Amino acid sequence: MKQLNLLTSTALLAGIATVACAGRLNSMPVGPSNRNTVSKSEAGTEMTNNLELTERETRSFAVSGTPRIKVDNFEGSITVRAWDQQQVSFVAVKQAIDKQAMSDIRLQAEQQGANVFVTTKFSGPERKMKLGGNTAFSKGAYVELEINVPRDADLSLFTGDGPLSITGVGGEVSLRTGDGTIDVRDGRGRVSANTNDGLIRILNFDGEAEATDMGDGGVNAEGRFAKLSATSGGGPISLSLPAGSNVTIETDTANVKNEGLAVTEETHPTRNARRLKIGSGGSVFSLRPGPGGQVTLRRLGST
């Protein structure tokens, strides 16, 4: 895990105060860009007891066919929800320690046919912040994005630091965060999820999934998978499948726990890996938790 001097502004600012932004995305009117800035206090470059600035922008784009949405956020969370409208609508909540940091945030959103691109950048330097008796370097700014998209949209999401959350999307989904959890729920299609350190959850999913946690957060996968690859740097991997599933598990750990599935081990494993049959076997799912990691196999619906 990261040491204190590598903590980002997302964690620092969130640890000081919570800003409640009235009106979630689903209650926002669809329309042109809308901006609202709230000034809370003046401060220098050292951390104080309040967030100094919050600025909110909303945008919406009418789309047709199968839209592709690409989001690149320098730092902060991204939350995506599917809805039954042919529109892409988002709220960006920009937070900063002072006016200078706020002015260094750039947000760009544009549409090219069925494609929508949202990009945030930070042009300022990192600065020294104080939190209690500790000191860390931080941008002193981040952006939280909440986005509604059509259910069949394709997504490509990146944040330099922060969690990703996606609900109900059924297209091609690519997710990457420099540090943070990834949560995918009620989806179908194909998903690729990558984090340098954080738990990856892929729940109630139908399709193909690839999950890579380079730290020790681990992976929790649940659903009906046509293909599955899950890798962790040392965290646990949990796989829940429906009763009657027929797949083959390939894993690099001797620490495998079974909860309610019919599992047998092949007598001739491949090099550096064990092979376990669930049911009569079938498609090979790769579950590699890394050194000291555990694999748990569960029947879907069991506690």
C-alpha positions in Angstrom: 0.0 0.0 0.0 1.1 3.6 -0.6 2.9 5.5 2.1 1.6 8.7 3.5 3.8 11.0 1.3 2.2 9.4 -1.7 -1.4 10.0 -0.6 -3.4 11.8 -3.2 -5.7 14.8 -3.0 -8.7 12.6 -3.3 -7.9 10.8 0.0 -6.7 14.0 1.7 -9.6 16.2 0.8 -12.2 13.5 1.5 -10.6 13.0 4.9 -11.2 16.5 6.0 -14.8 17.2 5.1 -17.8 15.9 3.2 -19.5 18.2 0.8 -23.1 17.2 0.1 -24.0 18.2 -3.5 -27.8 18.4 -3.7 -29.5 16.7 -6.6 -28.0 13.4 -7.9 -27.6 12.8 -11.6 -31.0 11.2 -12.0 -32.7 14.3 -10.7 -30.7 16.7 -12.8 -32.6 18.4 -15.7 -31.2 17.4 -19.2 -30.0 20.5 -20.9 -26.9 22.5 -21.8 -23.9 23.1 -19.6 -24.7 24.5 -16.2 -22.0 25.7 -13.8 -22.3 26.6 -10.1 -19.4 27.6 -7.9 -19.6 27.8 -4.1 -16.8 29.5 -2.2 -16.3 28.2 1.4 -13.2 30.0 2.7 -9.8 31.3 1.8 -6.7 29.4 2.6 -3.0 29.0 1.8 -1.3 25.9 0.5 -1.6 24.1 3.8 -4.6 21.9 4.6 -7.3 23.5 6.7 -10.5 22.1 8.2 -12.7 22.8 5.2 -12.9 22.3 1.5 -12.5 25.7 0.0 -14.1 25.4 -3.4 -16.7 23.2 -5.1 -17.8 23.8 -8.7 -20.5 21.8 -10.4 -21.0 21.4 -14.2 -23.7 19.4 -16.1 -23.7 18.4 -19.7 -25.9 16.2 -21.9 -25.6 14.7 -25.4 -28.2 13.1 -27.6 -26.8 9.9 -29.1 -28.0 7.1 -31.5 -27.0 3.6 -32.3 -24.4 2.1 -29.9 -22.6 5.0 -28.3 -19.0 4.8 -27.1 -18.1 6.9 -24.1 -14.5 7.6 -23.2 -13.7 9.3 -19.9 -10.2 10.3 -18.7 -10.1 11.8 -15.3 -6.8 13.1 -13.8 -8.0 12.2 -10.3 -11.3 11.4 -8.6 -14.2 8.9 -8.8 -16.2 7.9 -11.8 -19.8 6.5 -11.4 -21.7 5.3 -14.4 -25.4 4.2 -14.4 -27.3 2.8 -17.3 -30.7 4.2 -18.2 -33.4 3.8 -20.9 -32.7 7.0 -22.8 -30.6 7.7 -25.9 -28.7 10.4 -24.1 -25.4 10.7 -22.3 -25.7 13.0 -19.3 -23.1 13.8 -16.7 -22.4 15.9 -13.6 -18.9 16.9 -12.8 -18.2 18.0 -9.3 -14.8 19.8 -9.1 -13.3 20.2 -5.7 -10.2 22.2 -4.8 -8.3 23.5 -1.8 -8.3 27.1 -3.1 -9.0 29.3 -6.1 -5.7 28.7 -7.7 -6.1 24.9 -7.6 -9.7 25.3 -9.0 -8.5 27.4 -11.9 -5.9 24.7 -12.7 -8.7 22.2 -13.4 -9.7 21.8 -17.0 -12.8 19.9 -18.1 -13.6 19.2 -21.8 -16.6 17.3 -23.1 -17.3 16.8 -26.8 -19.3 14.6 -29.1 -18.3 13.1 -32.4 -21.3 11.2 -33.9 -22.2 8.5 -31.5 -19.0 9.0 -29.5 -18.7 11.1 -26.4 -15.4 12.2 -24.8 -15.0 13.6 -21.3 -11.5 14.7 -20.2 -10.3 16.4 -17.1 -6.8 17.7 -16.6 -4.9 19.5 -13.9 -2.2 22.0 -15.0 -0.9 23.1 -11.6 2.0 21.8 -9.4 1.6 19.5 -6.4 1.9 21.3 -3.1 2.7 20.4 0.5 -0.4 19.7 2.6 -0.8 19.2 6.3 -3.3 16.7 7.7 -3.1 16.6 11.5 0.6 16.1 12.3 1.4 14.6 8.9 2.7 16.1 5.7 2.0 14.9 2.2 2.2 16.3 -1.4 -1.1 16.7 -3.3 -2.6 18.5 -6.2 -5.2 19.8 -3.8 -7.9 19.1 -6.4 -10.0 16.3 -7.9 -13.1 15.8 -10.0 -16.0 13.4 -9.2 -18.0 12.4 -12.3 -21.5 10.9 -12.3 -22.6 9.7 -15.8 -25.8 8.2 -17.2 -25.5 6.3 -20.4 -27.7 4.0 -22.6 -27.7 0.4 -21.5 -25.9 -0.9 -24.6 -23.1 1.7 -24.5 -19.5 0.9 -24.8 -17.3 2.4 -22.1 -13.6 3.3 -21.6 -12.9 4.8 -18.2 -9.7 5.9 -16.6 -8.9 7.8 -13.4 -5.5 8.5 -12.1 -6.7 7.9 -8.5 -10.1 7.0 -7.3 -12.9 4.3 -7.4 -14.9 3.3 -10.5 -18.5 2.2 -10.2 -20.6 0.9 -13.2 -24.2 -0.4 -13.0 -26.4 -2.0 -15.6 -24.2 -1.4 -18.7 -24.2 -4.1 -21.4 -21.6 -3.2 -23.9 -17.8 -3.4 -24.1 -16.4 -2.0 -20.9 -12.8 -1.1 -20.2 -11.9 0.2 -16.7 -8.6 1.4 -15.2 -7.7 3.2 -12.1 -4.2 4.1 -10.8 -5.4 3.3 -7.2 -8.9 2.4 -6.1 -11.7 -0.1 -6.0 -13.7 -1.1 -9.1 -17.3 -2.1 -8.8 -19.3 -3.6 -11.7 -22.9 -4.7 -11.1 -25.8 -6.0 -13.1 -23.9 -5.9 -16.4 -23.5 -8.1 -19.4 -21.2 -8.3 -22.4 -17.5 -7.9 -21.9 -15.6 -6.2 -19.1 -11.9 -5.6 -18.5 -11.0 -4.1 -15.0 -7.5 -3.0 -13.9 -6.3 -1.3 -10.7 -2.9 -0.9 -9.2 -4.3 -1.5 -5.8 -7.9 -2.1 -4.8 -10.7 -4.7 -4.6 -12.4 -5.5 -7.9 -16.1 -6.6 -7.7 -17.9 -8.0 -10.7 -21.4 -9.0 -9.5 -24.5 -10.3 -11.2 -22.6 -10.3 -14.5 -23.3 -12.3 -17.7 -20.5 -12.5 -20.2 -16.7 -12.3 -20.4 -14.6 -10.7 -17.7 -10.9 -10.0 -17.1 -9.9 -8.5 -13.7 -6.4 -7.5 -12.6 -5.5 -6.1 -9.2 -1.8 -5.4 -9.0 -2.0 -4.9 -5.2 -3.6 -7.0 -2.5 -7.2 -5.9 -2.8 -8.3 -9.1 -4.5 -11.2 -10.0 -6.9 -14.8 -11.0 -6.2 -16.6 -12.3 -9.3 -20.2 -13.5 -9.3 -22.4 -14.5 -12.2 -22.6 -16.5 -15.4 -19.2 -16.2 -17.2 -18.4 -17.4 -20.7 -14.7 -16.5 -20.0 -13.0 -15.3 -16.8 -9.5 -14.3 -15.9 -8.8 -12.9 -12.4 -5.3 -11.9 -11.1 -4.2 -10.3 -7.8 -0.9 -9.4 -6.4 -1.6 -11.3 -3.2 -5.3 -10.6 -2.4 -8.0 -13.2 -2.2 -10.1 -14.2 -5.3 -13.7 -15.3 -4.8 -15.8 -16.9 -7.6 -19.5 -17.6 -7.3 -21.2 -19.6 -10.0 -24.8 -21.0 -10.5 -25.5 -24.6 -9.5 -24.9 -26.9 -12.4 -22.0 -24.9 -13.8 -19.4 -26.9 -15.8 -16.0 -25.1 -15.9 -12.4 -25.8 -15.2 -10.4 -23.7 -12.8 -6.7 -23.1 -13.3 -4.9 -21.6 -10.3 -1.5 -20.9 -8.9 -2.4 -21.4 -5.2 -2.7 -24.5 -3.0 -5.1 -22.5 -0.8 -8.5 -23.3 -2.4 -11.7 -23.3 -0.4 -14.9 -24.8 -1.8 -18.4 -23.8 -0.6 -21.2 -25.8 -2.2 -19.8 -26.7 -5.6 -19.0 -30.1 -7.0 -15.2 -29.9 -7.4 -12.7 -32.5 -8.3 -9.0 -32.0 -9.0 -7.3 -33.2 -12.2 -4.5 -35.7 -11.4 -2.1 -34.2 -14.0 -2.0 -30.5 -13.5 -0.3 -28.1 -16.0 3.1 -26.7 -15.2 3.0 -24.3 -12.2 -0.8 -24.6 -11.9 -3.5 -26.7 -10.4 -6.6 -27.6 -12.4 -10.0 -28.1 -10.7 -13.1 -29.3 -12.4 -16.4 -27.8 -11.4 -19.1 -30.2 -12.5 -17.9 -32.0 -15.6 -15.4 -29.2 -16.5 -15.4 -26.9 -19.5 -14.1 -23.5 -20.3 -10.8 -22.8 -18.4 -11.1 -19.9 -15.9 -7.7 -18.6 -14.7 -7.7 -17.5 -11.0 -4.3 -16.4 -9.8 -4.2 -14.7 -6.4 -0.5 -14.5 -6.2 1.8 -15.4 -3.2 -0.2 -16.3 -0.1 -3.5 -15.6 -1.8 -6.6 -17.7 -1.4 -9.2 -18.8 -3.9 -12.8 -19.4 -2.7 -15.3 -21.2 -4.9 -19.0 -20.8 -4.1 -22.4 -21.8 -5.3 -24.3 -18.7 -6.3 -26.8 -17.9 -3.6 -25.0 -19.7 -0.8 -24.0 -17.8 2.3 
